[in-house]
Amino acid sequence: MFFVDTIEIEGLGNRHYLAGGARTAVAVDPPRDIDQVIAAAARRGVRITHVVETHIHNDYVTGGLELARVTGAAYLVPAAAQVSFARVPVSDGDVIEVDQELSVRALATPGHTPHHTAYVLEDGGTPVAAFTGGSLLIGTVGRPDLVEPRLTEHLARAQHASAHRLAAELPDDTSVLPTHGFGSFCSSGQAEGDASTIGREKTVNSALAQDVDSFVADLLAGLEDVPAYYAHMGPANSAGPAPVDLTAPRRADAEEIATRLAAGEWVVDLRNRVAFAQGHVAGSFNFEADGKIATYLAWMIPWGKPVTLLAETTQQLAEAQRELVRVGIDRPAAAATGGPSDWLRPGDAPASFRRTVFADLAAELAQAEELPVVLDVRRDSERAGGYIEGSVHIPVHELHRRIDEVPAGEVWVHCAGGMRAGIAASLLDAAGRDVVAVDDGFDQAAEAGLVVRTTA
């Protein structure tokens, strides 16, 4: 008998795995906060004897090196990966014994990276699951453009070949267990469903349905911007990440918060966008703790700039801190809990801005003598599917560098659902702009009477 436990990191859109038998187990692509993996092993009553990486990750800091050190497990990394630490190099065809009658077999699957390796879990010699990392995902594949622009087309072709190798060599009932694809920007598309098998992928995955030239052309045409922090993840993982530190940050009072803002540091309010709009410290930015805080804050903050976190509770602060260490934002400069009344100096008033919906925007455009600026902060692919006539487009991850490009006047900012509009509104508000956050689903725009165009 064997087990496979999934450790899901929703904020980054990744999954990590613990697989084993009665006594021992292997951890696959572990997250940086390794306590989750250790707890999963404790629940199963097994010892982690092996830690394996499918590739050097570009979207998060791995916990593999530290997990191996803490548990005494062997740390297996693809042989061709260039790293600066001691590890067990893995090559195509290598078999690692995990428990009685249970093993993993390495399968070279280049494409997401040149050295990418999948691991096939075999029970009594029969494949039962494939840990496919960033190669064959659920309904899609990992993107091939994260290593080096000159290699992108070559890796896209390798990605096609690797998908076909997995499909050819594994039984149809083999479970497909990828690391990426559940919201991660390492994926070339959103996962189609929550679980899959090799047989199902043969019917739904474009890498297995298209010829290589068509596949490569479509894949490359659909690639979008790479999060800026990815440039720091690969080097950190190749060098060997430092152990994670989740101890509580130093507490800041209202005077220190004001001083840090005056120094140009980032003060990030973790509360939900409704509470932030109603009242906040002027100059602070809103990245909701319940949103994709790690992705968007790491994408937008100048790398290495001190960040102070403002949270409603110590639990909210701790959870955000955990999210951020996964992408290399290790130690907040300071933190505070409570609300604006706790974070503002005596005599300072909270800042605020309006929240509204698309129906209100339609009414404003119909009757206003001076038309407001409508700012769309969605990604390029989203805008291609439809946009409000006359709107300005700056993706949210570019806005902090391009605020000067936003036309003068009152700005009504929207995204697809409200979360990114909240981030954008906070950036504009901090810059002194008169802003209104449209907190509504974009599918309501046309229904509200707004003219929606497409780029076709």
Solvent accessible surface area in square Angstrom, and as a share of the most:
residue,aa,sasa,rsa
1,M,213,0.95
2,F,73,0.30
3,F,19,0.08
4,V,43,0.25
5,D,33,0.17
6,T,68,0.39
7,I,15,0.08
8,E,79,0.35
9,I,4,0.02
10,E,141,0.63
11,G,11,0.11
12,L,9,0.04
13,G,1,0.01
14,N,0,0.00
15,R,24,0.09
16,H,3,0.01
17,Y,3,0.01
18,L,0,0.00
19,A,0,0.00
20,G,0,0.00
21,G,11,0.10
22,A,86,0.67
23,R,153,0.56
24,T,19,0.11
25,A,0,0.00
26,V,0,0.00
27,A,1,0.00
28,V,1,0.00
29,D,0,0.00
30,P,1,0.01
31,P,2,0.01
32,R,12,0.04
33,D,1,0.00
34,I,14,0.07
35,D,66,0.34
36,Q,55,0.24
37,V,2,0.01
38,I,65,0.33
39,A,41,0.32
40,A,2,0.02
41,A,6,0.04
42,A,74,0.57
43,R,184,0.67
44,R,117,0.43
45,G,60,0.58
46,V,17,0.10
47,R,151,0.55
48,I,6,0.03
49,T,22,0.13
50,H,34,0.15
51,V,0,0.00
52,V,0,0.00
53,E,3,0.01
54,T,0,0.00
55,H,0,0.00
56,I,21,0.11
57,H,1,0.00
58,N,16,0.08
59,D,3,0.01
60,Y,2,0.01
61,V,4,0.02
62,T,6,0.04
63,G,1,0.01
64,G,0,0.00
65,L,46,0.23
66,E,26,0.12
67,L,0,0.00
68,A,9,0.07
69,R,161,0.59
70,V,75,0.43
71,T,43,0.25
72,G,66,0.64
73,A,12,0.09
74,A,37,0.28
75,Y,13,0.05
76,L,4,0.02
77,V,0,0.00
78,P,3,0.02
79,A,42,0.33
80,A,70,0.54
81,A,3,0.02
82,Q,152,0.67
83,V,32,0.18
84,S,94,0.60
85,F,35,0.15
86,A,98,0.76
87,R,69,0.25
88,V,71,0.41
89,P,73,0.46
90,V,5,0.03
91,S,58,0.37
92,D,73,0.38
93,G,44,0.42
94,D,57,0.29
95,V,81,0.47
96,I,19,0.10
97,E,117,0.53
98,V,7,0.04
99,D,18,0.09
100,Q,142,0.63
101,E,116,0.52
102,L,2,0.01
103,S,11,0.07
104,V,1,0.00
105,R,52,0.19
106,A,0,0.00
107,L,1,0.01
108,A,35,0.27
109,T,0,0.00
110,P,46,0.29
111,G,0,0.00
112,H,0,0.00
113,T,2,0.01
114,P,65,0.41
115,H,29,0.13
116,H,1,0.01
117,T,7,0.04
118,A,0,0.00
119,Y,0,0.00
120,V,0,0.00
121,L,0,0.00
122,E,18,0.08
123,D,44,0.23
124,G,48,0.46
125,G,58,0.56
126,T,76,0.44
127,P,21,0.13
128,V,37,0.21
129,A,3,0.02
130,A,0,0.00
131,F,1,0.00
132,T,0,0.00
133,G,0,0.00
134,G,0,0.00
135,S,1,0.01
136,L,0,0.00
137,L,0,0.00
138,I,1,0.01
139,G,8,0.08
140,T,16,0.09
141,V,4,0.02
142,G,0,0.00
143,R,7,0.03
144,P,0,0.00
145,D,31,0.16
146,L,24,0.12
147,V,64,0.37
148,E,48,0.22
149,P,111,0.70
150,R,208,0.76
151,L,63,0.31
152,T,18,0.11
153,E,90,0.40
154,H,121,0.54
155,L,1,0.01
156,A,0,0.00
157,R,92,0.34
158,A,17,0.13
159,Q,1,0.00
160,H,19,0.09
161,A,63,0.48
162,S,4,0.03
163,A,1,0.01
164,H,70,0.31
165,R,70,0.26
166,L,0,0.00
167,A,11,0.08
168,A,85,0.66
169,E,82,0.37
170,L,7,0.04
171,P,54,0.34
172,D,77,0.40
173,D,113,0.58
174,T,0,0.00
175,S,38,0.25
176,V,1,0.01
177,L,34,0.17
178,P,1,0.01
179,T,1,0.01
180,H,0,0.00
181,G,0,0.00
182,F,32,0.13
183,G,26,0.25
184,S,9,0.06
185,F,27,0.11
186,C,0,0.00
187,S,11,0.07
188,S,33,0.21
189,G,30,0.29
190,Q,120,0.53
191,A,13,0.10
192,E,90,0.40
193,G,48,0.46
194,D,97,0.50
195,A,76,0.59
196,S,10,0.06
197,T,47,0.27
198,I,0,0.00
199,G,17,0.17
200,R,83,0.30
201,E,0,0.00
202,K,85,0.36
203,T,107,0.62
204,V,56,0.32
205,N,0,0.00
206,S,51,0.33
207,A,0,0.00
208,L,26,0.13
209,A,78,0.60
210,Q,50,0.22
211,D,87,0.45
212,V,50,0.29
213,D,85,0.44
214,S,45,0.29
215,F,5,0.02
216,V,5,0.03
217,A,60,0.46
218,D,86,0.44
219,L,16,0.08
220,L,58,0.29
221,A,90,0.70
222,G,48,0.46
223,L,41,0.21
224,E,51,0.23
225,D,61,0.32
226,V,57,0.33
227,P,1,0.01
228,A,59,0.46
229,Y,4,0.02
230,Y,11,0.04
231,A,75,0.58
232,H,69,0.31
233,M,2,0.01
234,G,10,0.10
235,P,84,0.53
236,A,35,0.27
237,N,3,0.01
238,S,28,0.18
239,A,64,0.49
240,G,22,0.21
241,P,20,0.13
242,A,64,0.49
243,P,80,0.50
244,V,40,0.23
245,D,63,0.33
246,L,58,0.29
247,T,87,0.51
248,A,73,0.57
249,P,7,0.04
250,R,135,0.49
251,R,109,0.40
252,A,10,0.08
253,D,91,0.47
254,A,17,0.13
255,E,98,0.44
256,E,36,0.16
257,I,1,0.01
258,A,22,0.17
259,T,80,0.47
260,R,41,0.15
261,L,40,0.20
262,A,92,0.71
263,A,73,0.57
264,G,42,0.41
265,E,36,0.16
266,W,19,0.07
267,V,0,0.00
268,V,0,0.00
269,D,0,0.00
270,L,1,0.00
271,R,14,0.05
272,N,69,0.36
273,R,60,0.22
274,V,57,0.32
275,A,22,0.17
276,F,1,0.00
277,A,3,0.02
278,Q,138,0.61
279,G,10,0.09
280,H,0,0.00
281,V,9,0.05
282,A,61,0.47
283,G,24,0.23
284,S,1,0.01
285,F,31,0.13
286,N,2,0.01
287,F,1,0.01
288,E,18,0.08
289,A,20,0.16
290,D,142,0.74
291,G,21,0.20
292,K,49,0.21
293,I,2,0.01
294,A,0,0.00
295,T,4,0.02
296,Y,8,0.03
297,L,0,0.00
298,A,2,0.01
299,W,14,0.05
300,M,1,0.01
301,I,13,0.06
302,P,62,0.39
303,W,95,0.33
304,G,71,0.69
305,K,67,0.28
306,P,58,0.36
307,V,4,0.02
308,T,0,0.00
309,L,0,0.00
310,L,0,0.00
311,A,0,0.00
312,E,78,0.35
313,T,72,0.42
314,T,82,0.48
315,Q,123,0.55
316,Q,30,0.13
317,L,4,0.02
318,A,57,0.44
319,E,92,0.41
320,A,1,0.01
321,Q,4,0.02
322,R,64,0.23
323,E,33,0.15
324,L,1,0.01
325,V,1,0.00
326,R,16,0.06
327,V,0,0.00
328,G,25,0.24
329,I,20,0.10
330,D,56,0.29
331,R,98,0.36
332,P,9,0.05
333,A,32,0.25
334,A,0,0.00
335,A,0,0.00
336,A,8,0.06
337,T,36,0.21
338,G,31,0.30
339,G,13,0.13
340,P,25,0.16
341,S,102,0.66
342,D,85,0.44
343,W,4,0.01
344,L,28,0.14
345,R,95,0.35
346,P,138,0.87
347,G,88,0.85
348,D,57,0.29
349,A,79,0.61
350,P,74,0.47
351,A,24,0.18
352,S,66,0.43
353,F,27,0.11
354,R,128,0.47
355,R,96,0.35
356,T,17,0.10
357,V,61,0.35
358,F,0,0.00
359,A,57,0.44
360,D,68,0.35
361,L,0,0.00
362,A,18,0.14
363,A,49,0.38
364,E,42,0.19
365,L,51,0.25
366,A,91,0.71
367,Q,135,0.60
368,A,26,0.20
369,E,183,0.82
370,E,145,0.65
371,L,115,0.57
372,P,14,0.09
373,V,17,0.10
374,V,9,0.05
375,L,0,0.00
376,D,0,0.00
377,V,0,0.00
378,R,8,0.03
379,R,64,0.23
380,D,85,0.44
381,S,60,0.39
382,E,41,0.18
383,R,33,0.12
384,A,49,0.38
385,G,63,0.61
386,G,1,0.01
387,Y,46,0.18
388,I,2,0.01
389,E,85,0.38
390,G,71,0.68
391,S,13,0.09
392,V,42,0.24
393,H,45,0.20
394,I,2,0.01
395,P,8,0.05
396,V,3,0.02
397,H,9,0.04
398,E,30,0.13
399,L,0,0.00
400,H,47,0.21
401,R,164,0.60
402,R,64,0.23
403,I,30,0.15
404,D,145,0.75
405,E,98,0.44
406,V,7,0.04
407,P,57,0.36
408,A,95,0.73
409,G,37,0.35
410,E,45,0.20
411,V,0,0.00
412,W,4,0.02
413,V,0,0.00
414,H,1,0.00
415,C,3,0.02
416,A,38,0.30
417,G,43,0.41
418,G,1,0.01
419,M,44,0.20
420,R,22,0.08
421,A,1,0.00
422,G,3,0.03
423,I,4,0.02
424,A,0,0.00
425,A,0,0.00
426,S,0,0.00
427,L,4,0.02
428,L,0,0.00
429,D,28,0.15
430,A,36,0.28
431,A,55,0.43
432,G,68,0.65
433,R,51,0.19
434,D,89,0.46
435,V,5,0.03
436,V,1,0.00
437,A,5,0.04
438,V,1,0.01
439,D,25,0.13
440,D,27,0.14
441,G,25,0.24
442,F,31,0.13
443,D,114,0.59
444,Q,72,0.32
445,A,0,0.00
446,A,62,0.48
447,E,141,0.63
448,A,30,0.23
449,G,59,0.57
450,L,13,0.07
451,V,72,0.41
452,V,51,0.29
453,R,117,0.43
454,T,76,0.44
455,T,91,0.53
456,A,132,1.02
